[in-house]
């Protein structure tokens, strides 16, 4: 019996690979990391807040929500969210990542000087900078997507291209520390990609 076990020992790693090879490794942990998610007070896209926030908080990150009003924010699908701070009160240095959430209401930030300055400072400080759905237009108008690969909700493709972005049409696109995504169906992948960037 002992001889038979010794004979099997060299093949044990292969047997383990065969049984466990299909399992995904556990997601990275990011305890102590702080993430800011910026939403419109009305008509942000519910999944684009909820799913990345869930991925990040489950991994140990602290997520705060900023908007232009401290009133309860209401999503396009009716989700109600408490707001932690005003966009005007944001201190970019306090965060490891800044994320602009999409939805119809996100267009209010496209030409907003404060939103632009937050995005620009996040980039200059080497933070992870994310935007999903129509929100990449804010990054483009802030001058941050020039000559960079990026994606966006398809209807806004020309807007980011007009600011020099290289539109890829990917569900999620990474270019350095800038991560863009195309919409709600990519919200979880967007969150997982941000998590990976935060863990590096």
N, C-alpha and C positions, 0 to 999 in steps of 0.2 A: 504493500500500500504506500509506504514511504517513498519507495523507488518511483512509483507511478506519479506521485505528487511532484517529486523532483524533476521528472520528465516534463511535466506540464508548466513548471515555473517560467521557462524562457518564452512560452506563448501567452502568458498571463497578460502582459501589456496589450497584445493584439486583441485578446478577448475583451478586455475592458474598453478598448477603442470601438470595437464592433457594437457593444451594448450601449455605450455612452456617447458615441460620436455625434448623434443627432441632437443632443441637448445644447442649448445656448448657454454660454457662460453667464454668470450673474452680472447684473448691471453694476457699473462702478459706484462707489460711495463718494459723496461730496459734502460731508458734514462741515459746517462752518462757512460754506459758500453762500453768498447772498445774491439773489436774482431779483431784478425789477421788471415787472410786466406793465406796459403802458397800454391802457385801453381808452376807447371813447366812452363818455358817460351814457350814451345810448347807441344801440345798434353795433356793438362789437360782436364778433362771431364767437358764440358760446364755446364750441369745441376747441377753438384756437387758444383760448385761455385755459379751459378746464384740463385738457389732455396734457399739454406741456407742463402745466403747474403740477399735475398729479405725478408725472414721471419724475420731476425734479424734487418734489417734497418727499416722495417715497425713497429717494436716494440720499436724503438728509439735508438738502438745500433749504434755506429760508427764503420764501418767495413773498415779495410785497407787490401790491397793486397800486399804480398811480393813475390819476385821471385829472381832468380839468375841473371836476366838481367832487366834493366829498359826499354828495348824496349817493344813495344806492345806485349802482350802475345796472343797466338793463340790456341784456344781449338781444340779438336778432331773433333768437328762439325762445326768449322770455326768461332766461336765467338771470337771477339777481345776485349781485356781488357787492360786498363791502369794499370801499376804497380806503387804502391806508394813508395815502398822502397825495397832495396836489403836485401836478407836473412842475409847477413853479417852485416847489420846495425840494425837488430832487437834488441830491448830492451824489453825482456820478461816482466819486471816489469811494463811496460806501458799498458799492456793488461789484460783483465779479462778472455779471452779465446783465445786459439791458435788452429787453425784447419788446418789439412793437407788434401788438396783436391786430389782426385785420378785422374784416366786417365792413359794412357800408359806412359806419360812423368813422372809421379810421381815416377817411379822406380829410377830416378836419386837421390832421397833422401834416398833410402833404406840403403845405407852404407855411407851416407854423415855425417862426424863428426859434422858439424855445425847444421844440422837438428837434429841430436841426442841431442846435447847440448841444443838446444831450447826446445825440447820436455821434456828433463830431468828437466830443470829449471822450465818450466811451471808446471810440476807435483810437484816438490819440493815446489813451492810457493803456491800450492793449487788452481791453475787456472783450469778452465774447459779445458780439452784437448781432441780434436776430430780428427778422421781420417776416411776417407770413401774410399770404393772401394779397390784399392791395397795399399793405403797409410798406413793402419794399420801395414804393414810390417815394415815401418820406426819405429813405436812405439815399435814393437817387437824387432827389432835389436838394439834399444836403451835400451833394458832391462826393458821396462815398462809394458809388458804384462805377465810377468812370474806369474803363478798361478792366473791370472785374466781371467774372462769371456770376450770373444771378438768375433767379427765377421769380415769378410773380403770377398772380391771377391773370389768366391769358388775355383778358380784355384790356389790361394795363401794360401789355408788352411794349407798345410803342412809347409809352411815357418813360419807362426806364431806359429804353434804347436811345431816346432823344437826349438823355443825360450821360450817354457814353457807356451804358452797361452792355455786357455781352450776354444777351438772353439765351438761356439753354433749354428752357421748357422742362427741366427736371422737376420731380416732385419736391425734392430738397436739394439745395445747391450750397456747397461750402467753397469759399474762397478766402483762405487765411482764417482770420477770426470772425469773418462775416458769414452768417448763415441765413439763407432766404428759403422760403417755401411757398408753394403755389395755392394752398387753400385748406379747408377743413378736413378733407380726406387724408391729408398729409400731416395733420397736427401731432399725432403720436410720434411719427418718425422724426418730425421737427424737434420735438422735445427730447427724444433719445439722442439726436445729433448734438443738440446743445449740451446735454449731459456728458456726452463723450468729450466734447471740447473743454468743458469745465474740469474734467478729471485729468487733463493732460498738462 
